[in-house]
C-alpha cells in the first residue's frame, strides 16, 4: 500500500476520477471534452505545454502536495523544451531575443529539475493517467466534467447554513472546554481559541452587511462560489430577510467579547442563536433545481459511467451504470452539518439517492476510510465461518466515493436516523424530557455542589457520590431509562417488526462493540451511531483509530469498554445482553483471529498508513519546521509503532476469543460497560443516559 499518493476517486472499472481538464485529442467527441484545439509540440521554449498544465492541475486536484504538482509540471515542461529545440533547429533563429528566452527557459527547467523531483508513486500515477486518456478520451473527459460540476453543486448558496455550521463548530469547542474545566464550572474562562473563533465569525458576517441594499441592484445573483459576505449582501438586496439590521445588531451585542468571558454564558448564547437560526432555516426552501446543464442533460449515450461506489460490491464486473441525474436536489441535515441529496437513476430503472458531503479535513476522511476497509475485510472473514454466518454478523459499510479534496459522494437511505435525532424525537413525544435540559442539569448540579464546598472551605473537586446522584436524577427526570424502548415500540408497532428490530440491533451492537474495544477506535456517540429504520441495521460514522497526538500510540483512556447506556440496556433486556450479544462478540473474535485469515498482515498495512499520516500532521503542525523533527518518519520508529499497535489489538482479540470452563470473557466487559460509577464521569454531551 503506497502512502505517498492520496486517496483518489474511483469510477467505472477502477478509473480514477479527477476534476481536471482532459488532454485534447483528435478522437474526442465535440461537447464532451475541452474546447482547446489539438496542437503539436510547443513552438516556443518559454511556453509550457498543455501536458504540463494538465499534469499539474491533475496532481493538485487529487490533493497532491504542491511540490509534487510542480515537479510533474517541470518534468512535462522539460519534455516540451526538448521537442521545441528539435523543431526549431531546422529553422533559422529569430534573433538574440529568442536565443535569450530559450536559454532562460532551459536554465529554469534545469534548476527546477535539480530542486524538485516527483515521487515514485506520482510518476506511476501520471503514466496511468496518460494511458487512460489515450485509451478512453471521451469517457475520461465526461467523468471529469461530471466531477467538476458536482464539486460546484456542493458549495452552499444559503448564508444560514454557513452561520449554523460555524456556530455549531464553536459550540463543540466550548463544550469540550467546559468538560475539561468541570472542576470549576462557574469560573471557567473561554480560551483564546474560542474568542478568536467568535471574533472571526463576527468580522466575517459584519462585512456582508456593510453593503447597503441600495448600492446593490435587484438583479444580483447569489452564486455558490462567492464569499459569504457577498452572498449575505445579495440576500439582503433581494429582500430575503427584512430583519437583517436587527439580526446583526443583536449578533454583535451577544458575541462582541472584551476581556475575559465566562464559558457558561458563551455556551448559552451559542445555543440560543443556533435554535433561532435553525428555526429560520427550516422555513426556507430546501429543494431546488440543479443549475448544471451538463449534469441535467447527461444520458447513457454520453458515456457509460458506473454508479458511485458500485465497484466496492461483490457483484458482476459490469454493475449498474448511470442513466441520468434527476433535476431536483435537496438540502438535508447530516452529522450536525448540511449535505446535498441528489438522486441518480441507474440502468436497472431504480433511483439511488446520494449525498454530497463536505469534510473539514481531507485527512479525517482518509482515516475513516481505513477503518471502513478493515470492516470490509472483516465481513469477508465472517462469511466464511459457520458461527458468524448463522448469526448474520456483517458490518454496514456505506458506498463512499471521494469527488474532490474535502468533498465526497455517499449513498444515502432516507430512513437513516442518528441516535441523537432519535433522542430529540423521543423527547418531543415526552413533554417533560429534554436533551439540552440534561446537559444543563449536569453542570448546574456540579456548580451548586462546588459553591457549597467553597462555603465550608473544602476542596472544589466533586465527590463520586455526588456524580452518581446527579446521574441517577437525570435518568429519572430528563432522560428516563425507558425512553428508547418507548420510541422503538411506537415506531415498530407490530410485534414481529419489534422483535426483528431488537435482534438486528443486538447483533450489530455486538460487532461494533468488539471493534471499538479490540481495535482501539474512537468512542461511539449518539451523533456517530445511525439506525436504518427500514432494515434495523446500524452503521457507525467517523470511526477512527484512537491515536495519541504526541506519542503516536493507541490510546486506552475510555472510561468504559464500549457504549452500553441505561436506555440501551433497557431496550435489549438482560436476556439479550448475556445471550446473543456476548455470544456474537465471542463468535466474531474467534473467527477473525484464525491464522488462516492473516489479520495481522492487513493490520500492518493499514496502521502503517495511519502512523505516517499522524507523523505528517505532527510535522506540518509544529511552529518551527527546523526544530529537528524529520519530515519522513524513519523506519526504526515506524516499525516499532506498528508492531506495538498490532500486538495490542491481537492481545484483546485473543482475550475475547477464550472460552474456558463455560466462562464468557465478554461478560466481564459488559459488567464494566454498565457500571454507573464510570458512566457518571462521562462527558454529558455524549448523553451517557441514552
JOURPE-V23233 format. One record per residue. RES is the residue in one small letter. PSI is psi in radians with two decimals (999 if undefined). D_CENTER is the distance of its C-alpha to the mean C-alpha in whole Angstrom. Layout:
# JOURPE-V23233
RES/PSI/D_CENTER  RES/PSI/D_CENTER
This chain:
# JOURPE-V23233
x/2.10/22  x/2.19/22  x/-0.05/19  x/-0.50/21  x/2.40/19  x/3.00/15  x/2.29/13  x/2.36/15  x/2.46/15  x/2.37/18  x/-2.52/20  x/2.30/23  x/0.40/25  x/0.33/22  x/2.22/23  x/2.40/20  x/2.15/19  x/2.35/19  x/1.30/20  x/3.09/23  x/2.22/27  x/2.55/29  x/2.23/32  x/2.34/35  x/2.78/37  x/-0.35/40  x/-0.13/39  x/2.41/36  x/2.52/37  x/2.41/37  x/-0.27/34  x/-0.66/32  x/-3.02/31  x/2.76/32  x/0.08/35  x/2.28/36  x/2.74/40  x/2.26/40  x/2.91/42  x/-2.68/43  x/2.78/43  x/2.45/43  x/-0.24/46  x/2.50/46  x/-0.38/44  x/-0.22/43  x/2.24/40  x/2.55/37  x/2.83/37  x/-0.60/34  x/-0.67/33  x/-0.77/32  x/-0.77/30  x/-0.68/28  x/-0.73/27  x/-0.75/26  x/-0.69/24  x/-0.75/23  x/-0.72/22  x/-0.63/20  x/-0.52/18  x/0.01/17  x/0.28/16  x/2.51/19  x/2.69/20  x/-0.59/23  x/-0.69/26  x/-0.74/25  x/-0.74/25  x/-0.61/28  x/-0.74/30  x/-0.68/29  x/-0.67/31  x/-0.69/34  x/-0.77/34  x/-0.61/35  x/-0.64/37  x/-0.65/39  x/-0.72/40  x/-0.66/40  x/-0.74/43  x/-0.74/45  x/-0.70/45  x/-0.66/46  x/-0.75/49  x/-0.63/50  x/-0.72/50  x/-0.18/52  x/-0.39/54  x/-0.58/56  x/2.88/57  x/2.69/59  x/2.53/57  x/-0.32/56  x/-3.06/57  x/-0.56/56  x/-0.78/53  x/-0.67/52  x/-0.68/53  x/-0.70/51  x/-0.74/48  x/-0.69/48  x/-0.75/49  x/-0.72/46  x/-0.71/43  x/-0.69/44  x/-0.71/44  x/-0.75/41  x/-0.69/39  x/-0.69/41  x/-0.74/40  x/-0.65/36  x/-0.55/37  x/-0.53/38  x/-0.55/35  x/2.20/32  x/2.23/32  x/2.61/29  x/2.87/27  x/-0.67/28  x/-0.64/25  x/-0.57/25  x/-0.78/29  x/-0.72/28  x/-0.76/25  x/-0.65/27  x/-0.71/30  x/-0.78/28  x/-0.68/27  x/-0.75/31  x/-0.68/32  x/-0.67/29  x/-0.61/31  x/-0.61/34  x/-0.75/34  x/1.23/32  x/-0.69/32  x/-0.80/32  x/-0.82/29  x/-0.68/27  x/-0.68/28  x/-0.74/27  x/-0.67/23  x/-0.67/23  x/-0.73/24  x/-0.78/22  x/-0.70/19  x/-0.74/20  x/-0.64/21  x/-0.68/17  x/-0.64/16  x/-0.59/18  x/-0.46/18  x/-0.48/14  x/2.44/16  x/2.46/17  x/0.28/21  x/2.06/21  x/-0.47/22  x/-0.64/21  x/-0.74/18  x/-0.66/17  x/-0.80/19  x/-0.69/18  x/-0.77/14  x/-0.72/16  x/-0.69/18  x/-0.66/16  x/-0.70/14  x/-0.64/18  x/-0.66/18  x/-0.74/16  x/-0.72/18  x/-0.69/21  x/-0.66/20  x/-0.72/19  x/-0.68/23  x/-0.68/25  x/-0.64/24  x/-0.52/25  x/0.51/28  x/-0.23/29  x/-0.32/32  x/1.40/33  x/-0.85/32  x/-0.49/34  x/0.18/34  x/2.26/31  x/2.47/30  x/2.33/27  x/2.96/26  x/-0.54/26  x/-0.72/22  x/-0.78/22  x/-0.63/26  x/-0.71/24  x/-0.73/21  x/-0.69/24  x/-0.76/26  x/-0.72/24  x/-0.73/23  x/-0.76/26  x/-0.67/27  x/-0.75/25  x/-0.57/26  x/-0.59/29  x/-0.53/30  x/-0.38/29  x/-0.03/32  x/-0.37/34  x/2.01/35  x/2.66/38  x/-0.51/38  x/-0.43/41  x/-0.12/40  x/2.35/37  x/2.74/39  x/-0.17/38  x/0.21/37  x/2.46/34  x/2.57/31  x/1.73/27  x/2.49/25  x/-0.46/21  x/-0.16/21  x/2.73/24  x/2.85/23  x/-0.76/23  x/-0.68/26  x/-0.67/28  x/-0.62/26  x/-0.77/27  x/-0.71/31  x/-0.69/31  x/-0.67/30  x/-0.68/32  x/-0.51/35  x/0.04/34  x/0.51/35  x/-0.68/32  x/2.07/32  x/-0.19/36  x/0.49/35  x/-0.76/33  x/-0.82/35  x/-0.59/35  x/-0.84/32  x/-0.68/31  x/-0.82/34  x/-0.65/33  x/-0.75/30  x/-0.70/31  x/-0.60/34  x/-0.55/31  x/0.21/29  x/1.84/31  x/2.16/32  x/2.09/35  x/-2.60/35  x/2.44/33  x/2.39/32  x/2.30/31  x/-0.71/28  x/-0.67/29  x/-0.67/30  x/-0.74/27  x/-0.71/25  x/-0.77/27  x/-0.66/27  x/-0.78/24  x/-0.65/24  x/-0.79/27  x/-0.56/25  x/-0.74/22  x/-0.72/24  x/-0.84/26  x/-0.57/24  x/-0.70/22  x/-0.68/25  x/-0.67/26  x/-0.63/23  x/-0.29/24  x/-0.17/27  x/2.94/26  x/2.13/26  x/-0.02/22  x/2.34/24  x/2.97/25  x/2.53/26  x/2.20/24  x/0.50/26  x/2.00/25  x/-0.61/29  x/-0.78/28  x/-0.69/25  x/-0.62/28  x/0.18/30  x/2.35/28  x/3.05/30  x/-0.37/31  x/-0.43/34  x/-0.88/31  x/2.64/30  x/1.68/29  x/2.24/25  x/2.68/23  x/2.48/21  x/2.20/17  x/-0.01/16  x/-0.51/20  x/-0.15/21  x/-0.24/19  x/2.68/21  x/1.17/25  x/-2.88/27  x/2.68/29  x/-0.51/29  x/-0.82/29  x/-2.88/27  x/2.51/26  x/2.86/26  x/2.14/25  x/-0.76/28  x/2.88/27  x/2.29/24  x/2.55/25  x/-0.37/26  x/2.48/24  x/2.33/21  x/2.48/20  x/2.17/17  x/2.83/16  x/2.13/14  x/2.30/11  x/0.74/9  x/0.36/11  x/-3.06/11  x/2.48/12  x/2.74/12  x/2.14/14  x/2.02/16  x/2.65/18  x/2.35/21  x/2.24/22  x/2.22/25  x/3.06/26  x/-0.28/29  x/0.04/30  x/-0.23/30  x/2.72/27  x/2.16/25  x/2.10/21  x/2.45/18  x/2.64/15  x/2.27/12  x/1.88/11  x/2.56/8  x/2.47/7  x/2.40/5  x/-0.66/7  x/2.30/7  x/-0.59/8  x/-0.59/9  x/-0.62/6  x/-0.72/5  x/-0.70/8  x/-0.70/9  x/-0.64/7  x/-0.59/9  x/-0.71/12  x/-0.68/12  x/-0.62/12  x/-0.70/15  x/-0.69/17  x/-0.67/17  x/-0.69/18  x/-0.69/21  x/-0.62/22  x/-0.71/22  x/-0.69/25  x/-0.72/26  x/-0.41/27  x/-0.32/28  x/0.11/31  x/2.57/32  x/-0.91/35  x/-0.85/33  x/-0.55/30  x/-0.71/31  x/-0.36/33  x/-0.03/30  x/0.79/28  x/1.86/25  x/2.38/22  x/2.52/18  x/1.96/17  x/1.99/14  x/2.57/13  x/1.95/13  x/2.38/11  x/2.10/12  x/2.34/11  x/-0.81/13  x/2.93/13  x/2.05/11  x/0.00/8  x/2.35/9  x/2.74/9  x/2.12/11  x/2.36/11  x/2.43/14  x/2.66/15  x/2.03/17  x/-0.35/19  x/0.01/20  x/2.42/17  x/2.35/17  x/2.78/15  x/-0.46/18  x/-0.71/18  x/-0.60/19  x/-0.73/21  x/-0.79/23  x/-0.70/23  x/-0.70/25  x/-0.62/27  x/-0.58/28  x/-0.55/29  x/-0.57/31  x/1.98/33  x/-0.54/34  x/-0.01/34  x/2.57/31  x/2.34/28  x/-0.76/25  x/-0.58/25  x/-0.61/29  x/-0.75/28  x/-0.77/26  x/-0.68/29  x/-0.65/31  x/-0.87/30  x/-0.57/30  x/-0.74/33  x/-0.69/35  x/-0.75/34  x/-0.70/35  x/-0.71/39  x/-0.65/39  x/-0.62/39  x/-0.69/41  x/-0.69/44  x/-0.61/43  x/-0.67/44  x/-0.58/47  x/0.22/48  x/0.75/48  x/3.00/45  x/2.64/42  x/-0.17/39  x/2.43/37  x/2.25/36  x/2.82/38  x/-0.63/36  x/-0.62/39  x/-0.72/37  x/-0.69/34  x/-0.73/35  x/-0.67/37  x/-0.74/34  x/-0.79/32  x/-0.63/35  x/-0.73/35  x/-0.63/32  x/-0.44/32  x/-0.59/35  x/-1.12/35  x/-0.86/31  x/1.56/29  x/2.73/32  x/-0.23/31  x/0.27/32  x/-0.77/30  x/-0.65/27  x/-0.70/30  x/-0.73/32  x/-0.69/29  x/-0.73/29  x/-0.68/32  x/-0.56/32  x/-0.75/29  x/1.49/31  x/-0.62/34  x/2.48/36  x/-0.65/37  x/-0.73/36  x/-0.71/32  x/-0.72/32  x/-0.74/33  x/-0.72/31  x/-0.79/28  x/-0.62/29  x/-0.74/29  x/-0.76/26  x/-0.68/24  x/-0.80/26  x/-0.73/25  x/-0.65/22  x/-0.63/22  x/-0.80/24  x/-0.56/22  x/-0.61/19  x/-0.75/21  x/-0.75/22  x/-0.75/19  x/-0.71/18  x/-0.86/22  x/-0.67/23  x/0.12/20  x/0.99/19  x/2.96/15  x/2.87/14  x/2.54/15  x/2.19/15  x/2.91/15  x/-0.43/16  x/-0.48/13  x/-0.12/11  x/2.13/14  x/2.56/15  x/2.29/18  x/1.89/19  x/-0.43/23  x/-0.40/24  x/-0.31/24  x/0.10/23  x/2.58/20  x/2.54/18  x/2.53/14  x/2.34/12  x/2.66/8  x/0.60/6  x/2.22/10  x/2.82/10  x/2.37/14  x/1.62/16  x/2.39/17  x/2.37/20  x/-0.49/19  x/-0.90/23  x/-0.45/24  x/0.10/21  x/2.79/22  x/2.22/21  x/2.62/21  x/0.98/23  x/0.29/23  x/2.46/22  x/-0.66/25  x/2.71/25  x/-0.65/24  x/3.06/22  x/1.94/21  x/1.42/25  x/2.96/26  x/-0.63/29  x/-0.71/28  x/-0.67/26  x/-0.73/29  x/-0.67/31  x/-0.80/30  x/-0.52/30  x/2.71/34  x/-0.51/35  x/-0.72/36  x/-0.54/33  x/-0.91/32  x/-0.15/34  x/-1.64/35  x/-0.64/32  x/-0.94/29  x/-0.64/31  x/-0.66/32  x/-0.65/29  x/-0.76/27  x/-0.71/31  x/-0.70/31  x/-0.73/27  x/-0.75/28  x/-0.40/31  x/-0.90/30  x/-0.25/27  x/0.00/30  x/2.18/32  x/-0.39/33  x/-0.39/33  x/-0.24/29  x/0.89/29  x/-0.58/26  x/-0.60/26  x/-0.75/26  x/-0.70/23  x/-0.68/22  x/-0.78/23  x/-0.75/22  x/-0.78/18  x/-0.46/19  x/-0.82/21  x/-0.67/17  x/-0.76/16  x/-0.56/19  x/-0.73/19  x/-0.69/16  x/-0.74/17  x/-0.65/20  x/-0.75/19  x/-0.65/17  x/-0.65/20  x/-0.87/22  x/-0.23/21  x/-0.19/20  x/2.67/24  x/-0.70/26  x/1.94/29  x/-0.26/28  x/0.47/31  x/-0.03/31  x/-0.18/32  x/2.16/28  x/2.59/28  x/-0.63/26  x/2.28/25  x/2.09/25  x/2.70/29  x/-0.59/29  x/-0.26/32  x/-0.58/29  x/-0.78/26  x/-0.80/28  x/-0.64/29  x/-0.80/25  x/-0.77/24  x/-0.72/28  x/-0.72/27  x/-0.77/24  x/-0.68/25  x/-0.71/28  x/-0.73/26  x/-0.80/24  x/-0.57/27  x/-0.74/30  x/-0.64/28  x/-0.73/28  x/-0.59/31  x/-0.76/32  x/-0.47/31  x/-0.22/32  x/2.38/36  x/1.40/38  x/2.31/41  x/0.62/44  x/0.15/42  x/2.13/40  x/2.05/36  x/-0.43/34  x/-0.48/31  x/-0.51/33  x/-0.73/33  x/-0.62/30  x/-0.66/30  x/-0.66/33  x/-0.60/30  x/-0.53/27  x/0.09/30  x/2.13/32  x/-0.52/32  x/-0.51/33  x/-0.62/29  x/-0.55/27  x/-0.28/29  x/0.02/28  x/2.82/24  x/2.20/22  x/-0.39/23  x/-0.21/20  x/-0.02/19  x/1.18/22  x/0.00/24  x/-0.36/26  x/999/24
